[in-house]
Amino acid sequence: MSAPIVTGALAIAFGLFTGVARFVAPESALFSKLEPMKARFGAVGGTTLHVMAYTIMPLGFGVVQVLQGMAEGTP
């Protein structure tokens, strides 16, 4: 298994974990940076930025890495 596939799988796992944790335990210590972001950018802006940074971007990065790793393995 190539490094991009492993990196991508870990990023996807992180993105899925934070996405699920956001609904299961929204007051968790995992989201300690959410309140400062809300204070700085407003409730909607802070939440949007937090979701983008900790859920959407890792998922997108992970998918790209896995696809790149799969393409490298193709003869």
C-alpha positions in Angstrom: 0.0 0.0 0.0 1.5 3.3 -1.0 1.9 6.4 1.2 -0.7 8.5 -0.5 -3.3 5.8 0.1 -2.5 5.6 3.8 -2.4 9.3 4.2 -5.7 9.7 2.4 -7.3 6.9 4.4 -6.2 8.6 7.6 -7.5 12.0 6.4 -10.9 10.5 5.5 -11.1 8.7 8.8 -10.4 12.0 10.6 -13.0 13.9 8.6 -15.6 11.3 9.2 -14.8 11.1 12.9 -15.1 14.9 13.3 -18.3 14.9 11.3 -19.9 12.2 13.4 -18.6 13.7 16.7 -20.1 17.1 15.8 -23.6 15.5 16.0 -22.9 12.9 18.8 -21.0 15.1 21.2 -21.0 18.7 20.1 -19.8 20.0 23.5 -16.8 17.7 23.4 -13.2 19.0 24.0 -12.6 18.1 20.4 -14.3 21.3 19.4 -12.3 23.6 21.8 -11.4 25.9 18.9 -15.0 26.3 17.8 -16.0 28.9 20.4 -13.0 31.2 19.7 -13.8 31.0 16.0 -17.4 31.9 16.7 -16.3 34.8 18.8 -14.0 36.1 16.1 -16.1 35.4 12.9 -19.7 35.2 14.3 -21.8 32.2 15.0 -22.4 31.3 11.4 -19.0 32.2 10.0 -17.1 30.5 12.8 -19.1 27.3 12.5 -18.8 27.3 8.7 -15.0 27.8 8.9 -14.7 25.1 11.6 -16.7 22.6 9.6 -14.7 23.4 6.4 -11.3 23.1 8.2 -11.9 20.0 10.3 -14.4 18.0 8.2 -14.8 19.0 4.6 -11.1 19.7 3.8 -9.8 16.5 5.3 -12.4 14.5 3.4 -11.5 16.2 0.1 -7.8 15.9 0.7 -8.2 12.2 1.6 -10.2 11.4 -1.5 -7.6 13.1 -3.7 -4.8 11.3 -2.0 -6.4 7.9 -2.3 -7.2 8.5 -6.0 -3.6 9.7 -6.6 -2.3 6.6 -4.9 -4.5 4.3 -6.9 -3.5 6.0 -10.1 0.2 5.5 -9.3 -0.4 1.8 -8.8 -2.0 1.4 -12.2 0.4 0.0 -14.8 
